[in-house]
Amino acid sequence: MTSEELAQTHAAAFSQTRPWSAEEFESLLSQTGVILCGDAKSFVLGRVIAGEAEVLTLATHPDYQQQGLAQTQLETFLVAAKAAGADCVFLEVAADNAPATNLYLKNKFENNGHRPHYYLRQDGTKIGADVLRRAL
Ligand SMILES: CC(C)(COP(=O)(O)OP(=O)(O)OC[C@H]1O[C@@H](n2cnc3c(N)ncnc32)[C@H](O)[C@@H]1OP(=O)(O)O)[C@@H](O)C(=O)NCCC(=O)NCCS
């Protein structure tokens, strides 16, 4: 899977927030501890630092949503993060993002905090992020 494919899937999936460029994915993929699971249809990008994992982004292309792909990639990421030494995983999710929140709660993530005005939307509005955590 190329950085260009990651950027295309990310842009198609995230309609409200700024898409990440292929260069940004390229830069992230070169960093220590970064884990990529999936393919151009659905992927999870995260990293493990000092025993803690973080989901940086997760997306399923709209043409392939609600087919269980994100569930599969998230499970794969959790296994890979644990194998890389993480004992917990954190992530942020927009407070109004019901599909992603449902996915995380179904996978035993729990509320760990809230960051007000965290995400800037394309229309200029801001939305808070819920911080979720799960032990591995
Ligand atoms: C969130 C997202 C990754 C889910 O991908 P997906 O491949 O469609 O998800 P799955 O088919 O694996 O669904 C797994 C679970 O997610 C939840 N879910 C997925 N789509 C949903 C929807 N449209 N409405 C409500 N819950 C949904 C459900 O809990 C589902 O489990 P279930 O089928 O047993 O009900 C996808 O909607 C997406 O790319 N959204 C835009 C990007 C985004 O918000 N990323 C997360 C940023 S934190």
The ligand as an SDF file (V2000), in Angstrom:
LIG
                    3D

 48 50  0  0  0  0  0  0  0  0999 V2000
  -15.3240    4.5190   11.5900 C   0  0  0  0  0  0  0  0  0  0  0  0
  -14.9970    3.6740   10.3440 C   0  0  0  0  0  0  0  0  0  0  0  0
  -13.5030    3.4990   10.2510 C   0  0  0  0  0  0  0  0  0  0  0  0
  -15.6920    2.3130   10.4900 C   0  0  0  0  0  0  0  0  0  0  0  0
  -15.2400    1.5160    9.4040 O   0  0  0  0  0  0  0  0  0  0  0  0
  -16.0480    0.2390    8.8800 P   0  0  0  0  0  0  0  0  0  0  0  0
  -15.0980   -0.6010    8.1160 O   0  0  0  0  0  0  0  0  0  0  0  0
  -17.2770    0.6950    8.1830 O   0  0  0  0  0  0  0  0  0  0  0  0
  -16.4500   -0.4680   10.2540 O   0  0  0  0  0  0  0  0  0  0  0  0
  -16.9010   -1.9850   10.4750 P   0  0  0  0  0  0  0  0  0  0  0  0
  -17.7650   -2.4130    9.3330 O   0  0  0  0  0  0  0  0  0  0  0  0
  -15.7050   -2.8010   10.7850 O   0  0  0  0  0  0  0  0  0  0  0  0
  -17.8410   -1.8420   11.7570 O   0  0  0  0  0  0  0  0  0  0  0  0
  -17.3720   -2.1710   13.0580 C   0  0  0  0  0  0  0  0  0  0  0  0
  -18.2340   -1.4860   14.0830 C   0  0  0  0  0  0  0  0  0  0  0  0
  -18.1390   -0.0600   13.9420 O   0  0  0  0  0  0  0  0  0  0  0  0
  -19.4070    0.5400   14.2620 C   0  0  0  0  0  0  0  0  0  0  0  0
  -19.9260    1.2110   13.0650 N   0  0  0  0  0  0  0  0  0  0  0  0
  -19.3780    1.1830   11.8280 C   0  0  0  0  0  0  0  0  0  0  0  0
  -20.0910    1.9430   10.9730 N   0  0  0  0  0  0  0  0  0  0  0  0
  -21.1210    2.4510   11.6850 C   0  0  0  0  0  0  0  0  0  0  0  0
  -22.1970    3.3300   11.3680 C   0  0  0  0  0  0  0  0  0  0  0  0
  -22.3580    3.8300   10.1240 N   0  0  0  0  0  0  0  0  0  0  0  0
  -23.0520    3.6960   12.3490 N   0  0  0  0  0  0  0  0  0  0  0  0
  -22.9030    3.2390   13.5990 C   0  0  0  0  0  0  0  0  0  0  0  0
  -21.8940    2.3810   13.9790 N   0  0  0  0  0  0  0  0  0  0  0  0
  -21.0160    1.9990   13.0170 C   0  0  0  0  0  0  0  0  0  0  0  0
  -20.3130   -0.5790   14.7010 C   0  0  0  0  0  0  0  0  0  0  0  0
  -20.1310   -0.7580   16.1070 O   0  0  0  0  0  0  0  0  0  0  0  0
  -19.7080   -1.7670   13.9620 C   0  0  0  0  0  0  0  0  0  0  0  0
  -20.0010   -2.9930   14.5730 O   0  0  0  0  0  0  0  0  0  0  0  0
  -21.3620   -3.7910   14.1520 P   0  0  0  0  0  0  0  0  0  0  0  0
  -21.2800   -3.9900   12.6730 O   0  0  0  0  0  0  0  0  0  0  0  0
  -21.2770   -5.0430   14.9490 O   0  0  0  0  0  0  0  0  0  0  0  0
  -22.5000   -2.8830   14.5350 O   0  0  0  0  0  0  0  0  0  0  0  0
  -15.5490    4.3490    9.0570 C   0  0  0  0  0  0  0  0  0  0  0  0
  -16.9080    4.7310    9.2630 O   0  0  0  0  0  0  0  0  0  0  0  0
  -14.7560    5.5510    8.6060 C   0  0  0  0  0  0  0  0  0  0  0  0
  -13.7680    5.4480    7.8760 O   0  0  0  0  0  0  0  0  0  0  0  0
  -15.2150    6.7480    9.0430 N   0  0  0  0  0  0  0  0  0  0  0  0
  -14.5360    8.0040    8.6590 C   0  0  0  0  0  0  0  0  0  0  0  0
  -13.1790    8.1210    9.2880 C   0  0  0  0  0  0  0  0  0  0  0  0
  -13.2280    8.0810   10.8020 C   0  0  0  0  0  0  0  0  0  0  0  0
  -14.1250    8.6380   11.4260 O   0  0  0  0  0  0  0  0  0  0  0  0
  -12.2110    7.4300   11.4160 N   0  0  0  0  0  0  0  0  0  0  0  0
  -12.0870    7.3240   12.8500 C   0  0  0  0  0  0  0  0  0  0  0  0
  -11.3500    8.4820   13.3930 C   0  0  0  0  0  0  0  0  0  0  0  0
  -11.1040    8.3630   15.1490 S   0  0  0  0  0  0  0  0  0  0  0  0
  1  2  1  0
  2  3  1  0
  2  4  1  0
  2 36  1  0
  4  5  1  0
  5  6  1  0
  6  7  2  0
  6  8  1  0
  6  9  1  0
  9 10  1  0
 10 11  2  0
 10 12  1  0
 10 13  1  0
 13 14  1  0
 14 15  1  0
 15 16  1  0
 15 30  1  0
 16 17  1  0
 17 18  1  0
 17 28  1  0
 18 19  1  0
 18 27  1  0
 19 20  2  0
 20 21  1  0
 21 22  1  0
 21 27  2  0
 22 23  1  0
 22 24  2  0
 24 25  1  0
 25 26  2  0
 26 27  1  0
 28 29  1  0
 28 30  1  0
 30 31  1  0
 31 32  1  0
 32 33  2  0
 32 34  1  0
 32 35  1  0
 36 37  1  0
 36 38  1  0
 38 39  2  0
 38 40  1  0
 40 41  1  0
 41 42  1  0
 42 43  1  0
 43 44  2  0
 43 45  1  0
 45 46  1  0
 46 47  1  0
 47 48  1  0
M  END
$$$$
